[in-house]
């Protein structure tokens, strides 16, 4: 099956710092989403980005499907950015369900 | 537009019991999928329903089952609960089965004692 790996697994930043989170996948995908899971467990949509680049405020994402990776950029981080970031891919082969990556746990210090 | 609603938010059950969780999708969304999240296994796909039919199923034992009603609301059932079933159960809805972003509810946290 497809493997979805995220790096780094853990990240600690000072407020105001920038960061890049990476999602690698081992096979062709139809779609990719980035989510932020807050401390209460809620999964919040960040981006639906099968290819190209999108921006939303301090966050932006880039997916290069042909090279099988996606990047999530967080600029000027805030304490409210803390939580776990997941990428999820819709695998192009087999059944069409989203497979989640291993997650990046981010902690932003004040 | 209301989001995905899951009930109940918290549940405590005893080994051997069964449990039913409910999920109401975003209005107009016809696909509902379920995920189990545990610290050790991460987020794992359980099953997906579209137009009252199960379209996909993950690698879970038959104790885990689900259904979807004509109004797209979905329920999942776990019978003969085991301690390892303690987890956050997340429901997501989407417009279609393919090429459609997922929108998650707040989850149901199940504790089995």
Boltz contact constraints between the chains, C-beta under 6 A:
constraints:
  - contact:
      token1: [A, 31]
      token2: [B, 99]
      max_distance: 6.0
  - contact:
      token1: [A, 33]
      token2: [B, 101]
      max_distance: 6.0
  - contact:
      token1: [A, 41]
      token2: [B, 88]
      max_distance: 6.0
  - contact:
      token1: [A, 41]
      token2: [B, 107]
      max_distance: 6.0
  - contact:
      token1: [A, 42]
      token2: [B, 106]
      max_distance: 6.0
  - contact:
      token1: [A, 43]
      token2: [B, 104]
      max_distance: 6.0
  - contact:
      token1: [A, 48]
      token2: [B, 101]
      max_distance: 6.0
  - contact:
      token1: [A, 95]
      token2: [B, 56]
      max_distance: 6.0
  - contact:
      token1: [A, 96]
      token2: [B, 97]
      max_distance: 6.0
  - contact:
      token1: [A, 96]
      token2: [B, 98]
      max_distance: 6.0
  - contact:
      token1: [A, 97]
      token2: [B, 45]
      max_distance: 6.0
  - contact:
      token1: [A, 97]
      token2: [B, 48]
      max_distance: 6.0
  - contact:
      token1: [A, 97]
      token2: [B, 56]
      max_distance: 6.0
  - contact:
      token1: [A, 100]
      token2: [B, 43]
      max_distance: 6.0
